[in-house]
Amino acid sequence: MIKKATAARINNNFEGTVYWYKQAALAGDKSAYIKIGNIYDAFSGRQPNIDSAIYWYLNAAGNNATEYTTQQGLVYIQQEANKNN
């Protein structure tokens, strides 16, 4: 599933990339959660969806992928900073 997601990302296929990473996450691949968050945070050519990014980063943390909580925190800080501008 990760290979299919990577191929979709290389082809700049947002929907395909998200679909295959979600399938990998549902199958238990902890790294897929953070990859989905990253996609929503900064996918080439698309407007960031910070709320969705945070949702997936929180899922990563909730699935004991603790190394990813820093990324979630950074996105949250960025979101708050953008509100104040």
Buried (B, 14 or more C-beta within 10 A) or exposed (E): BBEBBBEBBEEEBBEBBBBBBBBBBEEEBBBBBBBBBBBBBEBEEEEBEBEBBBBBBBBBBEBEBEEBBEBBEEBBEBBEEEEEE
